[in-house]
């Protein structure tokens, strides 16, 4: 495995890395390795937000505009279980 030496790293950056490593229950070296792996990960990332991704999954699945009434502006009604 390769080794990497980083010179001139600010003390506050090192401190924040140590805090992050502690939150993730791993060593400083393991945390930096994980950060570097993520930085060079070339797997595709979503370019849209979660809502847009979900909407795209259902686009063209048979729902027509107007089939489902939009509830914005209507008061919330509690569920009735005695019927």
N, C-alpha and C positions, 0 to 999 in steps of 0.2 A: 504494500500500500504506500501511497505517496504521503509526504509530509509537506506542510505549508507553514511558513513563518510569516506572521503579519507584524510589521514594525510600525511604530508611530500611531498606534491605536489609542484614542483618547481614554482617559481613566473612567469617565462617565459612561462611555460605550461599553467598556469591559464590565463595569458594575451592573449595567442594565442587562447585559447578556447573562451574567451570573444570576441575577434575579429571575430572568426568564427560564434559565436552566433549572433553578430550584423549583419554580412553579410546575415544570414538566417532570420533576423528579429524575433528573439526569445530570450528568457532569457537564461542565462548561464545554469541553471538547465534543461531547456527543451533541450538545445543542448547536454548536457551530457547524458540525457536519450535517445536521438535519437542515439548517438554514441554507447551507451551500447546495445541498441536494435539491431543495425546493427551488432555489434560484436558477438552476440549470435544467429543471424539468421541462421538457419540450412537449409534454402531452397537451392536447387541446384543452383550452379553458373556455367556459361559457362566456360569450360576448354580451349576453343580455342578462337582465335580472331574473330572479327566480319566478316571479309572476309571469313574465314574458315566456320563459321556458315552459311553464305549465300550460299556458294558453296555447303555445305552439303544438303541444302534445295532442290537444283536443280540437285543433283547427280542422275543419272539414269533416267532422264526425257526425254530422246530421242535425246539429242544432241550428235553427234558423233564427234570425233576429226577431225578437218579439215572442218567442216561445216561452222564455223564462222571464217573469216580471222582475224588474230591478227593484230592490227594496230601499234604495237611498231615499231619505226624507220621510219614511214611514216609521211610526213608533214600533219598538220591539214588543211583541206580544209573548207572554209566557206560554209554555206548552200546557195543554189541557189533557189531563189523564183520567178524568171522571166520565168521559163519554163512552 
